[in-house]
Amino acid sequence: MVPQSIKIRKTMAISAKGGSYLLLIDLEKPLILPQKQFLKTPLESGRYLYAGSAYGPGGLRARVSRHIKKRKPKRWHIDYVTTKSAIKEALIVEDAKECDFISHLLEIEGIIVPLKGFGSSDCKKCPSHFLKIPETLSLEDIPLNLPEGFMQWQRS
């Protein structure tokens, strides 16, 4: 049986509890990132997934809402991408770990690490928390072992 998601359109409906999320990002133009370690490898246009976690104040609602905003201080690697791209969807799972998403996603054919260390500078386990996926995939197409009641946000 496939677990049912809670489909939401407004970020205020996202849980304020801690957990992890996946962002589906469409990058329309190649992007050169300003961080020294990534300067020689521009990001190609295409479809990407970013896995993150939110266990601080405001939890998942605050973090996903921040990522969706175009205008924001650039604090994390992913901010340089989200200000120049479109976040199409988000999967939100309370009490989950982003590394579990990444280890599972890297087993799927066609999903690759475009920049080693991007989005995961504090992680010793994963090569990256930012993955390139085939442009034909959506979050619903990716077989993830998700609990009943996970949340799925889609841009309206």
N, C-alpha and C positions, 0 to 999 in steps of 0.2 A: 504494500500500500504506500502510495506517495504521500508524504506529509503535506498538510494544507498550510498555505502561507496566509498571513494577514496582509492584504493589499492596502497600501496607504498612499495618499497623494500629498498630504501636507506633512511637513517635517514635525509639526507639533504632536502628531500622533505617534511618533517614534518613542520608544521606551527611554526613560531617563536612567534606567539601570545600566550597569556595566556589561560589557560584552565585546563582540567583534563584528566587523562588517566587511563586505566586499563592495567596491564601487566599480561599475561598468563605465568606462571612459572612452569617448570617441575623440581622437586627436585628428583634426582635419588637415593640419599643416605640420611638416617636420619642425622639431623644436630643439634648439641648442640650450642646454641647461647651464647655468652660471657656475655651478660647483666645479672646482678644479678637477676632481677625479672623473667627471663626466664630460668635460669640454670636447674631447676628441671623438665622442660617440654621440652624434645627434639622435634624438628619438625620431623614428620614422612616423609618418602619419599612419593611423590605423586604430585598432580597438585594443584596449588594455583593461586589466583588472588590478585593483589595488586592494590589499588586505590590511586592515588596521584594527586597532583596539581602542576602547574608551572606557577606562575605569575611574576617571577623575570626576570632578564636579560637572553635573549635567549629563554625565554618561553618554550613551549612544546618541541621544537626541542632539546634544550640544555639538558633538564631534561631526556627525553627518551633516548637520545644518551648516557648520562652519565650512566643510569641504564644498558644499554646493554653492556657497557665495563666491562670486568672481572677485570682489574687492575685499581684501583682507591682508593683514601683515603676513609676509612669507616666513613661516616658522619651521616647516618641515619640507623635505625634498618634494613631496607630492604637491605642495602649494604652488610650485613653479609649473606644474602640469595642469592642475585644476583651474588656474586663472586663465589658461590659454586653450581650454578644451570644454567639452560638454559631458557632464555626468548624466548618463541616461537612466541608470537604475542603481539601486542599492539593496543588498541583502543584509539584514540586521538580525543577529542572533545573540540573545542574552547569555551571559556566562560562557561564551565560546572563546577560543584562542585563535588568533590570526595565523599562527604557525601551522595549525591543523588544516586550515583552508589551503595554505600554500603547499604543504606536503602532498595533499590529495590532488590539487590542480596540476602539479608538475608531473603527475603520472598520466595525464591526458594528452594524447597525441595532438600536436599542433600548438600546444601552449609552451611558450619559451620565456626565458629570462632575458630581457633586452639589455639591462644594465645591472651587472653584479653589484650588490650593496645598496641599490637605490631603494629608499623607503624602509630600509631595515638596518640602519647603522647601529642600532642598539640590540640587534638579534644575532646570536652566535650560531643559531640552528639553520636559518634559511639563507639561500643565496641572494634573495631579494624578496620584497613584499609587493613588487610591481611586475606584472606579467603581461606579455603580448599574447593575444588570442586571435584566432581566425575571425575576420570581420563578419562572418555569417553567424557567429555564436551570440546568443543572448544568455542572461543568467539562468533562464528557464531550461536552456539546452544542456547545461553543465550538470552532470550527475554528482551532486553533493549529498552527503549523509546528514541531512538537516533535521532538527527536532520539530515535532508538531508545533504550530503556532509561531514559526519564525516570521519576521516581518519583511515585506518587499515594498520598497518605495520606487515609484516610477515618475519621471518628469511628465507633467501633463501638458 
